[in-house]
Amino acid sequence: MTKDDRLILASEVGVLDIDPAQILQKGSLEPGKMILVDPVQGRILWNDRIKEGLANELPFRQWIDEELVQMDQLEDPKEQMKINLHDDSFINDPVAEGKPHYKTDYLRQIRKFGYVYEDLSEVILPMADCAGEPINSMGTDVPLAILSEHPKPFFDYFKQLFAQVTNPPIDALRETIVTATQVYLGTNGNILEDSRKNCRLLRLKSPLLTSSEFRRIENIHLRGFKAQVFRMVFDRDSDPEKGLEDALAKLNEQILNAVRDQINILILSDRLFNENEVPIPSLLAVSSVHHCLIEAGLRTRADIVAEAGDVRGIHHAALLVGYGASAIYPYLAHVMIKELVVQGRISCTKDEAIKNYNDALVQGIVKVMSKMGVSTIHSYEGSQNFEALGIDLSVIDRYFTNTVSRIGGLKIQDIQREAVIKYDQALAMEAENKPPVLESSGETRFRTGKEEHLYDPMSICLLQKAVRTDDYQSFKAYSSRFNEGRIRATLRSYFDFVPRASVPLAEVEPAAEIVKRFKTGAMSYGSISKEAHETLAIAMNRLGGKSNTGEGGEDISRERLENSGDSKLSAIKQVASGRFGVTSRYLNSAREIQIKIAQGAKPGEGGHLPGRKVYPWIARTRQSTPGVGLISPPPHHDIYSIEDLAELIFDLKNANDRASITVKLVSETGVGTVASGVAKAGADLILISGHDGGTGAAPGSSIRNTGLPLELGLAETQQTLLRNGLRSRIRIEADGKLMTGRDVAVACLLGAEEFGFATAPLIALGCLMMRACETDTCPVGIATQNEKLRCNFKGKPEHVVNFMMFVAEELREYLARLGFRTVEEMCGHVECLRQSENIAGWKARTIDLSGILAQPEKRYEGIIPGSEIMHYAPEMSYHFDLDRTLDKALFLPLCERVVDNLTAVHFSADVCNVDRALGTILGSRITRKYPDGLPEELVCIDLKGNGGQSFGAFLPKGVRLTLTGDANDYFGKGLSGGVLAIKAPAESGFIASENIIIGNVAFYGATSGKAYVNGVAGQRFAIRNSGADLVVEGMGNHGCEYMTGGTVVCLGPVGVNFACGMNGGVAYLYDPNGFLNSRLNHDLVDMTELGLHDYSLLKLMLEEHIVNTKSPLGIRLMYSFDQEKYHFKKVIPYEYRRIHAIAAKYEKNGMSHAEAISVAFQEISENGQRKEHE
């Protein structure tokens, strides 16, 4: 706002050239806030005034108080008779006398719903015992539900969608202030009309119900509410073609009649009363009713409650809510929990265990919806954020309208058939008098005669024998299990090659050239051991391929060549949302820089390294606290749009213009559109990951239920890029359980020209698929940091080299067979594939893969150069025009003598907001010659104007940039030892400490250095700071989020949710009015008074702030420091303080700080293990 009554709104500062002396106020319009300009009355209304006026227009609070019904207002009905719809008496007291058939009745019920042992041990039990989602590892390697020869829960035919790049996922773990779990039951009025009757609803704290809450709803007797129960079952002996369809039609008719009769709480129950009753899959019934009501125009007149016996896990509950259920009562899961408590397998009471389980399901639903950027469960109801994988369009159109389903699959009679199979199997088990226990499905771990696994013991044995003996025939014995269709667990195993004229094998490019297109997956140093990580790097460097650091950074000692000539340096440096170890040096050691948007095993979620694996050497590389678990944010907080991604690509290209910039996406519907944006944003390569990739730690429901097969995402990406004339601009890489040369051939024909392997190289190094990576107990020394277990590591670079060469040799055979001489020739020739005709499984025979094999129209052929090319063409690559940047045009020439002979330089320049990533190219050149930065501050540049995005990104030690003016988002991103200062112009007409001077997400991932900000910063200031010392005069919401190190001094107010996820470093905040406590996220941190050392450090940083910015606020505080210092509060993480307190004791005894930290970690670990055993 200016003195001449102009209000200027823009997406960034510097759009217009405004005299600072004319500015009255500068700020940012924060999320959820409004501003109203009334030109008639000549006034501006701010957020609080607008909302206060709207809230006072009508008596909303009175309406809510008088009409909204809470659960505790409902009467709990009297004890029911034993034989009624909700009789759980046969399981309520299993040890009571007179109930000899308890175990049989209990098992009969759950078997009819398809329960298996894994549902009990890996899903229900951990949630009921710990109120959290179980963590698993190594991804999934079993067939999709539609490809399995075993009956599967109907839920398994749907996969969760997730946001990539645009509309990013919400951080449901650390930013709970933006999520809500309450739901409402009743008649929803006209949302366009404000009225009292719209408030007549029953409010539930969450969609998960207990038995008591469910009974209260079922028996509700209040004005405006009527509930009725409807059965979702069908007769076992009904027509096998029409039985289920007729049952659904009957259910829908009953529902329509009831709603027209003013029933507004529809309870769908699948309890079984007769031997011949088969439960309709609750998801099918709920969605059928939901869409029936929509079609009839009655959906807002009633809400759905599902009393569902088939709900076990988070994915199931999320699906029911996503397809229309407002509340869920998972009664059979509760039955199982009560039994587990009786058995002593759960350490709390029945009620506590059920509460834990329900809470875990609710948290899981919040996490699932947050992957799509949805913040409230009430909004998530009926959102249908899923893709069907194995359901025919006839079923989709009728019962799941507008859900994406691309490979066909089960018709309604097939769904009936599978339900009957499960039912009959339960009866057969009973008739055979099998032991009264649930059988294992072999879903997680291989079990003979159960579910197939790609990596079963035979596959592991054959592959390890082949690579250890360098025997190609043994490898062929391994690969033939998949290539010849003996194990068909993937979509690509249902493709055949179309016969073509072959070429002699001798004419095909050699394996030594092909392997240069091969890469190992992004496995972080932390998730796997030092030995395994370095062995992969050595192997891939020998081949001329590339290994990937993962998101855990890399030890700088690996930059040195070994005496043997081998290099342990990973060619690919990953930049993930946690930005662990991402420094100027790290980036400049890369041949390729990979931006990880998502991971195949857990898209929509951040990385997770359990605290037990954060050993001191891991913490040192990641610049975090030993023993404290590390979780990366689900989104990159500097990527909320494709334009933001383009900015990060530009930043990284400035940081290392010799490296390729790649973007990692995960297969899902719409990934082709995102890939097109990535191509336009200037990336060199797009990586499409399949859903079955490995992981060191991830929630089990994410591993099994999120993401789609590689073939779908790869085909969509290739087709979309070709359709839009973009394919030749960019390379495509594929990964996701690639195991053989045939797998690579199929991926190449679908459009990939580079290929990633992760699980297979680990198998080659000795992995036995114990699936215990997250526990730090890997017996072969791969997925552990435990030094004793690491001694068991027997892997050698030769083993990985042999595997890669074997795959390349086998690929050569397919190239020759199909008439191609090079991988480039083969790329994109999808006409060489067709769907197999010889399919044994009755479910697999229903799929239609024609969409994957479609050849898109090349609409821009002859119009856009290169649009007809089906693979990457170097001459079509994106050009950044870095020569036009201020760094190259001015900074590098003026700083040449500094780089060459360490001569100091000091100069000035004007800047504007188009000068993005200013100083980054200069910093890159310095880092290349001086990896640790300059020995002293030799480059000082005074700048004036509006700083562009990513000002000073990755600035190394020895460089100081001082900006007089203001700057946009991402100020100081990845600061790597440099010094930044920004101050308001002396002639400004506003108070600097009360106005925004830099944008959002400043100092994201800063690792070292210093900065001084003479004004207020936007949101997420110092997010993931791990070592920089920063002074600022105020900040927005989510300040110091995920901070793991460094020091932050804030001289002004902070926004809400300060220190969320902060587990390292210290913050000192000026809080004269006592507001900090209410704005602090207390989950991981404590707010305390300062000690003598703290006051000394605070005073020193305040003095430096004054020197660098001439801050009036800083001067005032320093003038009265002896009085004002008591208004400062110290925020410090509990675990960070704990380990440093223990270390301090050992330092007093003469240990170095590093030694003391190591001993402290060991002491804490031993105490933790002792408690676990107790």
N, C-alpha and C positions, 0 to 999 in steps of 0.2 A: 504494500500500500504506500502511495506516495503523497507528498505534501500537497500536490495539485489535484487530489481526489481521484486518482486513478487506481483501480484494482487490477493487478496484472496476474493472470493465472497461466502457468506453462508447465510442461512436463519436466523441465529442468531449468536451472539458473543459466543466465547468459543468452537467452533467446532474444531479448531486447537489450540494448545498451542504455542502462539507466544510471544517472548520476547518483552515486551513493549519498550525497548530501540531500537529495530529494526523497530518500526512502524513510518512511516513518516506521514501518514494521515489515519483518520478513518471517515467513513461516512455511509450514507444510500442512497440507490437508491430510490428516491421519486416517487410517482405515476405520470405517464406521462413523466418521464424523462428517458434518455438513457445514456449508456456508451459504448464506442467502443474501443476495444483493437486491435491495428494493430501491430502484431508481426514482420511483414516484415520491417516496418519503425521504429519499436521499440518505439511506442508512444501510448499514451492514449488520446482519444478525449472525452471531456465531453459534456453534453447535448446541451448547447447553440452552441458550435462549430459544432456539428453534424447537428443540424437543420439549422444553418446558411448556411452550405455547401449545404444541400439539397435544401433549398429555393432559392439559387443563381444559381442552375443548369439550370433553364429555367426562362423566364420572366413571372412568375406566376402573380405577381401584375399587370403588364401591361395587361395581358389577362383579369384579373378580372375587372380592371377599364374600359376596352374597351368593354367587352362582357356582363358582369352581368348587368341585368336590375333591377332597383328599382321601387317600386310601384309609386312613385311620378313622374317617367318618362312617365307613361302612361297617355294618354289624357282622361279626363272625357267626355264621349259621351254627345251629346246635349240632351235636354229634350226629352224624348220618348213620343210617342202618348199615350193617356190614355188607349187605348185597345191594350196592347201588353203583351209580356211574363212576364214582370217585373213591371206591373202596380200595385202600392200600393195606388193609388189615393183614393180608397174607405176607406182607414184608415188613410191617412196622416193628415187629418184635420176633425176629427169627429164632431166638433161643427160648421162647416161651413154650410151655408144655401144650400139647394138643394141636401142634402144627407140624406134623411130621412131613408134610409134603411141601414145606416152604421152599426148599432148594429147587425142587422140580418145577414148581409153579413159577418161581422167579426166573429160572433159566428158560423155561418154555416161552415166557413172554418176550424176553430180550432176544432170544434166538429168532423168533418170528419177525423181529424188526431188523435182523441182519447184523446184530452186534457180534464183534470178534474180540479176542483178547487184547489187541492193540488199542481198541476203543477204551477199554478199562484202564490199562496200565500206562498208556502214553498220552491220553487225552483227559479223561474224567478224573483219574486219581491225582495227577499233579495240579490240576486246577482246583480241585476241592481241598487239597492239602495246603497249597501255597498261594491260592488266589491269583495266580499268574499264568501266562501262556507258556506252555512247555517249549523249550529250545531244543532244536535238533541240528544235524549237520550233514554234509556231503550230498545234499540235493536228493532228487528222486530218480530212480532208474527202473521203475516198473511201468507196465503198459498203461496208457490212458484208459479210462473206464470203458470207453467204446471199443477198445482193442483187447480188453481183458477177456479171458475165457471164464472168469468167475463173476458171479453177481455182485454188483456194487450199489452203494447207496445212491439214490437218484440225485442227491446233492453233488456227487462227484462229476456229473456231466456239465457242470457250470464252473467257469473260471472268473475270478475277480478281476475287474478292470482297475486301472491305476493311471494317474496323471504322469505325463512325461513332458517336460519343458514348459508347456503352457498350462495354466491353472494348476500349479504344482501341489503336491501333497501337503497336508497340514501336519505339523509336528504334534501329534496327539499326546506324546509322552511329556514334553516339556511345556507345551502351550495349552494346557487344559482350560485356561481362561476363555478360550474361544470355542470350546466344545460344550455340548449339553446333552444329557442322556434322557431327560424327561419326555414322556409321550402322553397322549390324551385319548380317551375313549368316549364315544358318544356321537351325537349328530353335529357335524361341522357345518356351520352356517355359511352364508354368502360372504366370501372374504372381501368383497367390495363394499360391504355394508357394515358399519359400526353399530352393534346392537347388543343389548343385554343377553339375548338368547344365545348368541355365539359363545358366551362364556360358560354355558351350562355343559361342562365336560368333566369327566373323571380324570384327574391328573395322577400319573404313575411316575415314580422317581426314575424308573428304567423299564425297558420292555420285558425284562425277565421276572417271572413271578414265582413265589413260593406256593406251597399247597394252600396255606391259609389265605393268601391274597387271591388265589384263583377261586377258592370257594366263595369268598366275599363278592367277587365280580359276578360269578355265576348266579348267585342268589341276591343280586342287587334289587332293592325295593325303594327307589327314590324317584321323585318326580323327574321326568325327562329321560329316564333310563329303563330299558327293557332288554334282558339278555335271553338268549336261547341257544341250546346245544344242538349241533348238527353232526352226524356221523360221517367220517371220511374212511369208509371201508367198502369192499365189494366182495361178492361171493366167490369162493374158490372154484366152484363148479359152474360158474357162469360162462357164457359164450366166450371162447378164447379170443375172438376177433372184436367183440363188442362189449364185453362185460365191464371193463374199466371205463370205457367211453360212456356207456349208459349210466353207470354209477355217478360219474361227474355231471352228466346232464341232469340227473335226478337231484343231485346236491345243489346245482345252480338254480334249478326251479324252486326248490324249497327255500333257498336264500332270497330269491326275488320276492316270493310271496310273503316271507317274513318281514323284509324291509318295508314292503308296501303296507304291512300291518303294524308299522312303527317299531319293530325290533331294531335296535341300533347298536347292540353288542352281539356280534356273531361269533359263537364259540365253535370252532371246528375241532372235533375230537376223534382220535384214531384208536381209542381204547377198544380192546377186543373182548367180546362176551361169548361168542359161539366159536366152536372149533373150525367152522368153515369160513370164518371172516378173515379176509386178508386186508392189511392196512393199505390205503391209498397213500403213496408218498406225500407227506404233508406239504412239500413245496409245490407239487402239482396241484393239489387241492386248493391251497391258499391262492396261488396265482390264477387258477381257473375262476374262483369266486371273485377275486379282485377285478379281473378283466370282464367278467360277466356283468358286474355292477357298473363298471365304466361304460360298457356298451349300452346298458339300460338307462344311463344317466342318473344312477342312484348312488354312486360311490361315496359322496360326501355325507350321505344320510346314515351311514353305519361304519363301525370299525371292526376289525377282525382280530380275534384272539385264537391262537393255535395251541391246543393241548396235544403236543406232539411227542410220541414215543420214539421217533427216529432221530431226534435232535441229540447229538453228542457233543459236537465241537463248535468252535467259533464260526467257521465257514457256514455251517448249517443254520445257525441263528441269524447270521448276516443275510443269508439268502432269503429266509422267511420275511425278515423286515424289508429287504429290498424288493420283494414281490408282494408287499401289501399288508403283512401282519403288523399290528400295533403292539401286541404283547404275545409272549410265548411262555408256556408252562411245560418244561421238558421233564415230564413226570417219571419216565423210566430212568433217565439219568439220575434223578433224585433217589429213586429206588436203589440204584447201584451204589450211590454214595453212602446211603444208610447201611448197606451191607458191608461196605469197605470199613466203615467206622466200627461196626460190630466185630469185624475180623481183626481190628487193631492196626489196619494198614494206613489209617488216617489218624493223626494225632490230636484231633479236636472233636467236639461234640457233633451230633448229626446236624443240628441247626446251624452251627458255625461252618461246617463243611459245605452245606448247601448254599449258605451265603457266599462263601469263598468262590464256589463254582459259578454261581450267578454273576458275581462281581467280575470274574475272569471273562465270562461270556460278554458282558456289557463292555468291558475294556476292549475286548477283541473286536466287537462291532464298531466301536469308536475308531479303532485303528484301521479297520477295513474301509470304513467310509472316508476316513481322513486321507487315504491313498488317492481318492478322487477329489480332494479339496472340499469335501462336505463336512460341516462343523457340527450339525445337530442331528440326532437320531430321528427326530420328528420330520426333518427335511429329507432324510434318507429313505423314509417309508415309501415304497412303490417306485423308487428311483431306477431300479433295474440296471444297476451298474455292473453287469455281468455279461459274459459271452458264453453261449451254449457250445459245447464241444462234443457232438455226437447225438444231437437231437434233430429229427427230421423237421423240415419247414412246415409240414402239415400240423405238427404239434405246436411249433412256435407260433404260427399265425393264429391258432385258436386259443392257446392257453398261456403263451408268453409273448404276446404281441409286441413287435418292435425290438425284440431281443435279437442280437446278431447270432447267426448260426451258419457257418461256412462250409462244413463238410458233411452235412446231412446227418443220418444216423437213425436212431430208434423212432419208429412210429408208435402210435398209442397202443397198438396191440403188442408191440415189442416191450413196451414199458410194463404192460400187464404180464407178459410172459416172465420177465425178470423178477417181478414181485412174487409171482407164484413159485418160481424156482427157489427163492429165499425161504418162502413159507414151507415148501415141501422139504427142503433140506432140514429145517428145524424139526419137522415131524419125524423125519428119517433118523435124526440123531436121537430123538426120544425113543423111537422104536428099537434102536440098536443098543439101548441101555449104555450109552457112552458116559464116561465119567462126568460128574456134575461140575464141569468147568467150561469156560468159553474156549473155543479153538482159536489158534493163531491163524491169521490170514497170510502171514509172510510178507506183509506190505512194506514194513520198514526193514526188517532183516530177513535174509533168505532162509526159507524153510522148504525142505524137500516136499514136493507134491503140492505146494501152495503157489502163490503168485510168482510169475517169472521176474527175474532181475537181469538187466543187461550185464552187470558185474556180479555174477554168481561165482561160487568158488572155482568152477571149472574155467570160466573166462579169466579170472585172476591168475590161476595157476598157469594156463597156457601162455598168457601174455608175459608173465614174469620169466617163464622158461625161455621164451623166444628172445627177449631183450638181454637176458643174462648170458645166453649162449651164442648170441648173434646168429640165430638160426631162422632164416626167412620161412622155411617150411613149417616150423612151429608157429610162426606168426600166421601163416595161412590156415593152420588148424584152428587158431583162435578166431580169425576173421570170418572163416567159413560158417561159423555158428550164426552169424548175423547176415552175411552176404547171401547165404543159401536159404534163409528164411526159417531156420530152426528156432530162432528167438525173434519174434516180431513184436517189439514193444514201442516202435516209433512210426510216425506216418510215412517216413521215407522207406521203411521196410515193406510198404505196400506199393512201391513203385517198381516197375520193370523198365529195362532199357529197350528202346526201339531199335531193331536190327538195322545196321548201316554198313556201308563199305568200310572195311578196316584199313589201317596202315601198318607197315612193319614196326615192331616195337623199337627197333634201332633208330627209327626216324623221330621218335618222341623225345622231347626235351629231357635231359638227364635228371635224376632224382636230386642231385646236388643243387640244381637250379630251382626245382620245385620247392624244396624245403625252405628256401628263402622267403616263401609266402606263408610259412608256418609260424605260429606264435604260441607261447604258453599263456594260460589265463592269468587274470589279476588275483594272485594269492598274496596277501600282505605278509610282511615280516612281522610276525605277531600271531597270526593265525597259523602259520607254519614255521618250522624251526629255521635257524640260521643255516644249518647244513643243507636242508632241503631247498631253501630259497636260493642259495648260492649255486647249488648243483644245477638247478634249472637254468640259471643265467649262464653258467659256463657251457652247458650243452648247447643252448640256443646260439650263443656267440660263436661256438665252433662251426655250427651249421650255416651261419649267416642269417639265421632267423632272429626272432626277438622274444625276450622274456619280459614280464610285466611286474613292476614293483607291487601292484595292489595299492591300497590306500594308506599303507603304514609308513611311508617314507623309505629311505635307504641310507645305510651307514656310509659315510663318506670314505671310509677306508677301502671300499670296493672300487673306487675310482682308479686305484693303482693296479697295474698289470701284475699277475703272478710271475714267479721266476720261470714257470713253464711256458709263459706266453699267453696263458688263459686269462680271460677277463671275467670278473664276477659282477660286472656292472650291468644292470638291467637296461635294455634299450628303450623300453616303454616306461615312462613315468606317468603314473595315474594321478589325476586331480579329482578327488571325490569331495563330497559335501563337508567332510571333516577337515580337509586340508592339512592332514598330519604330515609334517616334515616338508611341506611345499615351500621351498625357498628359491631364491634366484639361482643358487648353486645346483640344487636338485633339478630344476628345469633345464639348465644349460648343459647338463650331462645326458640329456635325452636325445634319442634319434626320433622318438615319437612321443607325443604328450596326449594322453587319453583323458577326456572328460567323462567321468562315469555318471550318467544320468540315472541309471537304474541297473540292478543286478538280477540276472535270470532267476536265481533262487528266492529272491525277496524283493521284487520291484515295489517301489513306493515306500520303502523303508531304508533307513540308514544302516551303515555297517555296525557290527556289534562285536567287541572283543571283551570277553568276560574278565573281571578283575584278576582272577587266578592266573591268567596268562600275560598280564601286564608286568612282566619282570623288569628289573631296573634297566637292563639294556634295551628292552622294548620301549619303556617310558622315555629313555634318553633319546631314542630315534624319533619318537612321536612328540617329544617335549611335553610330557604329561607326568602324572604321579604314579609311582609303582603301586600295584595292588588295587588300583581304582579302575573299575570297568570303563570302557570307552564306547560311546554310542555316537555315531555321526547323525546329523540332522537328516530327516527324510528328504527335504529339498536342498538344493544349492540355494542359499539365500541371496545369491547374486544372479539367479536365473528364474525369473517369474514369467518370462515370455521368450519368444524366439529372438526378439531383438536383444534381450539380455544375454542369451546364449551367443549371439553374434559378437557381443562386446567381450565376453570371456574368451572366445576364440581369438579375437583381435589382441586382447591382453597377452595371451600365451604366445601368439606369434611375435609380438614385440619382445617378450621375454626370451624367446629362442627362435629366431627366424630360420634356423637350419633344420628344425624339427617339423615333422608332420603333425597336424592337430586332428585328433580323431574324437568321435562322439559315440559313446556306448549307449545303445537303446535296447529295450527288451521287446520281444515279440508280443504284440497285442493288436486288436483291431484299431485301425487309425495310425499305425506306426509309419505307414507309407507317407502320409501327409506330414508327419513330424520330420521324417527323413528328407522330404523335399525342402522344408524350412532349413534343415541342417545344411543341405547342399548350397542353398542360397546364402547361408550365413558365412560360408567360406571354409568349412571343414574340409580336410583332405580325404577323410575316410569315415564311413559309418559302420559301426559294429552292431549287428543284430544278434542278440543272445536268445537262446531258447529257454523255456521254462525249467528245463531239467538240469541246468548248470549246478555245479557244486557250491558249497559254502562252508565256512568254518563254524558258523553259528547263525541260526535264524529260527524264527518261530515256525513250529511244525506246520501250522495251517497255511502259512505263506509258501513254504516249500512245496506243499502238495496242491495248492489251490489258486495260486496267482501266476499270471503269465501264460503264454501259449507256446505250442511247439514251434521250433525254429522254422520249419517249412512254411508255416502260415505267414510269419512276419517277414521272412526273406523274400518269399514270392510277392507279397504285397509291396514291399519296398522296391524291388526290381520293376514291377509293373507300373507303380506310380511314378517312379523316376523316368521310365521310358515314355510314359503317357505325357509327361510334362517337359520332355526334351532336356532332362537334367542328368541322365545316367552317365554320360561321358565326362561329367565334371568331377566325379567323385568315385573313390574306390569303396567296395563293400566287403566287409569281413563277416564271417559266420562262426558262431560257436554254440555249443550246447550238446554235450555228449557225443561229439564226433569221435568215432572209435576205429574206423577202418578207411581204406582207400575208397571203398564204395560210398561211404558217408560223404567223403570230400567230393567225390564225383557228382553226387546228387546235389550237394550244396552249390557246386560250381555251375551246374546246368540251370539251377534256379536263380543264379545271378551273382554268386560270391566269387571273388578272386583272391581273397586271403582267408586264412582259416586258423581258428584258435582251438587249443586243446588244454584241458586242465585236469580233469579226473584221470584220464589215461596216463599222462606223464607221472602223476603221483602213484598210480598202480605200478608203473614201470620202476619207480624208485623204491617200491616195497609196501605201499599201502594195502591193507587187508580189508578195507571197508568195514572197520569196526563201528563206524558212525558214533564216535565219542570225541570228536575234535574239540567240542566246546568244553570238555571236562579237563583238558590238559593231561590226559592219561594215555595218549597214543603209544601203543607198545612198540612201534617200529621207529619212533623218533622223528616222525614227519610233522604231525599236527600238535606239537608240544614245545614248551620252552623249558621243561624240566630237564636239568642237565644230566641226570641219571638216565632218563629215557632217551635223551638225544644220543647217548652212547650206543644205542641199539640201531642207529641209522646205518644202513648198509648200501644205500643207493649210490650210484656213480653216474657221472655225466654220460658215459658210454651207453648206459641203459636208455636214457632219453634220446640220445642220438640215434641209437638203433631203432627205437620205436618210430621216430620221425622218418627215418630213411625207409623203413618197411612200409609205412603208409604211403610215402611218395612213390615207392616202387609199385605198390598195388594200384595207385592212381594211374601210373603210366600204362598199366595193362588195360585199364578202362579207357584211357585216352586212345590207345591204339585200336581197341575194339570198336570204338565209336568214330574212328576216322579223324581224330584231332591230333595235331603234333605238339601243341602247347596248351597250357592252362588258359591263356588269354583267348585262344581260338574257341575253346570249349565254353567259355563263360556266357551264360544266358541262353544257351540253346535248349530251351525247355521242351522243344518238340522231340527231343531224344528220350523223353520220359513218357510213360503211360501207366495207368493204374493196373495193378495186378488183377488177374482174373481168377487165379487159383487161391482162394481165401478160405481157410478152414473154419474160423470162428463165426458163429451165427450173428454176433453183434458186429464184428468187423466187416461182414459182407454188406452192411447197410450204409457204409460211408461212401461219400462221393468226393473225390479229390480233384475234380475237373477245374475248380476255381484256382487251385494252386498251379495247375498246368496251363492256364489260359495265357494266350499271347496278346498283349495289349496293342491297341492301335497307336501307331507312332504319329500323333496328330501334327507334330511340328517338323516332320521330316521335310527337308528342303527349305524350311523357313528359318529354323534356328540351327546354326552350324553345329554339327556333331550330334544332333538329336536322334539320328538313326543308329548310332553306335551303342552296342549292348554291354560295353565294358568301359573301364576308365581309359580316357585318352589324355596324355599329359598336356597336349597343346590346348585342351579345353579347361584346364584347372583355373581356379579362382586366383585373382591377383589382388593383393592388399594395398599396393602402392605405398609401401613403407617409406620409400624415398621422399615422399611429400610430407612426412611427419616433421614436427619441430625438432625432435630428437636428431634425426639424420640431417636435416637442413641446417641446424644451428648448434645443437648441443655437442654432437660428435666432433665437428671441426674445431670448436672452441676448447674441447676437452682432450684433444689428441695428445697434447704434451703430458697430461696427467697419466693417461694410459701408458704412454711410452716410457716416461722417465720420472713419474711421481712428483711432478711439479704442480703446486697448488694453483687453482684458478678460481676467480670470483667474477661473475658478470650478472647482468640483469636482462629481462625480456618481458614482453607483454604476451599474455595468453588469452585464449577464448575457449568456449565450451566444446569446440570441435577438436581441440588438442587432447585427444583421449590417450590414456596410459602414458601420460607425460613423464619422462625420465626413465621409462622402463627399458627402452633400447640402449640408452646410455649405461644403465645399470647392468644390462646383459653383457655389454662389451667389457666392462670392468670385471665382472665375475669370471669371464672366460680367461682373463689373464691373471686375475687375483681372486681365486675361488673363495678365500676368506674375507674378501672385501679389501679396501685400501687400508693401509696401516694407520692412517689418521684421516681427519676430515679435510680432504684436499679439494673437493668440489663443492662450492657454495653458489647457488643460483637464486637470485631474488626475482620473483615473478609478480606480475600485477594483472588482475583481471578475473575472469571466471574460469575456474579449473574444470576441465572435462571429466567424464567418468574415468574411474580408476587412476586418478592422479597419484603419481608416485608408486604405482604397483610394483611390488617385488624389489623395491629400492635397496641396494646393498650398502654395507658399511662404507663410510668414507664420503658419502654424498649427502648434502643438505639442500632441501628445496624449501624456500620460504615464499608463501603466497599471500599477497595483500589483496583481499577480495573475498570470494566465496568459491565453493566447489560442489560438484554433484556427487552422485552415489559412488560407493566403493572406494572412497578416499583411503589411500594407504593400504590397499588390498595386498596381503602377503608381504608386508614390510619385512625386509630381510637384513636389518642392521643399519639402514639409513636413518636420517633425521628429517622429519617434516614439521613445518610450522605454518599455521594459517591465522591471519588476523584481519580484523575489519579495517577498512581505510580510516585514516584519522579524521577525514571530513564527514564520516557517516552521520546521518541524522537520527540514529537509533542507538539504543544501549546494546552493545555486542553480546553481553552475557544473557540477554533475554530474547535473542533472536537466533534463528537457524543460520548456520554458516557453512555446514557441510551436510550432505545428504544421508541416505540410509546406508546401512551395512558398511560402515567405515572400519578399516583395519581388520577385515575378514581374513582370518588365517594368518595374522601377523606372527612372526616367529622371533624377531628381535628388532632392536632399534628404539627410537624415541619419537614422540610426537606431541605437539602442543597446539591446542585448538582454542582460539579466543572467540568462543561463542558456543551455541548449542548444536549438538549433533542430532541427526534423525534417529530412526529406529535401528535396533540391533547394533549399537556401537560396540566395537571390540568383540564381536562374535568370533568364537574360536581363537581368540588371542592366546598364544602359547608362550610368549616371551617378551613382548614389547612393553615399554613403560610409557604410559599415555596420560596426558592431562587434558581435561575437557571441562567446559563450564555449564554443562547440562546435557541431557540426552533423552531420547524417546523411549518407547516400550522395548522390552526384551534386551536391555543392556547387559553386556558381559555374558551373553548366552553361550553355553558350552565352552567357556573359558577354561584353559588348563594350565596357564602360567602367565608370568608377567605381573605388572602392577598398573592399576588404573586409579587415577585421582579425579574425582568429579566435584567441581566447585559449585554446582547448582542442582536443581531438582532432577530426578530420574522418573521415567515412566513406570508403568506396572510390569510385573513379572521380571524384575531385575534379578540377575544371577541365576536364571533358570538353567539347569544343567551344568552349572559352574562347578568343576571339581579340582581346580588348581588355581594358583595365583592369589593375589590379594587386591581388594578394592577399598579405597578410603573415600568416604562420601560426606560432603558438607550437608548437615541436616539440622539446621537451627530450629525448624518448626516441628520436628518429630514425625514427618510424613513417611520416612523411609521404611519403617517396619511394615506398614500396610501395603507397600509397593514391592516388597521383597518376596521372592519365591524361596520359602524356607526349606524346601525338600532336601537340599544338599549342603546348605551353608548356614553359618551362625553369624549373628550381628553382635559385635563386642566393642568394648572400649579400647582405645589405643594404648600401647605401652611406650616406654622411652625410645626404643628402637624405631617404632612406628612414627613417633613424632619427628625424629631426626630425618627419616626418609621422606616423610610428608613435606617437611620444611625445605629439604633439598630440591624436591621435584617442583614445589611452588616457586622457589627462587629461579629455577631454570625456565619455568613457564613465563615468568615476568621478563626475564632476559630475552626470550625468543619472541614474545608477542606484545610486550608493553601493556599487558592486560590490566585495565582499571580495577576489575574485581580481584585479580591476584594481588595487586598492590595494596588494596584495602585490607585483604585478609592477612597479608604479611605484616602490614603496619600494626595490626592488633592480634598478631599470631598467638601471643600468650593467653589471650582471652578466647579467641575464636577456635583454637585447636580443640577445645572441649566440645565443640559442636560437630566434630567429625566422628563418624562411626566407621568401624572396620568390619568388612565382610570377608569371611574366610571359610572355605569348605571344611567340613568336619574331618573327612578322611585325609585331606591335605595337611591339616593342622596336626592330626594324630601321628602320621608317619614322620613329620618333621620334628615333632616333640620327642619321639623315640630316638630319632637320629641324633638330635642335639645331645642326648645323654652319652651316646657313644663318641661323639665328637669331643666332648669334654675329657674323654679318656685317651685322646690322642689320635683317633681315627680321622682320615680325610672325610670330606662331606660325601663323596661317592661311596666310600666303604661303609660309612654309617647308614646311608640310605639303603644299601644292599642288605645289611644286617637287620635293619628295621623291617624291611620287606619280608625277610625270612622269618622273623619273629611273628609278624602279623599272620603270615601264611600258616605257620605251624599252629598258632592259636585257633585260626579258622578251621583247620583240618581237625583239631582236637574237638572243637564244638560240634562239627558234623558227625564225628564218630559217636559223640555222646548222645 
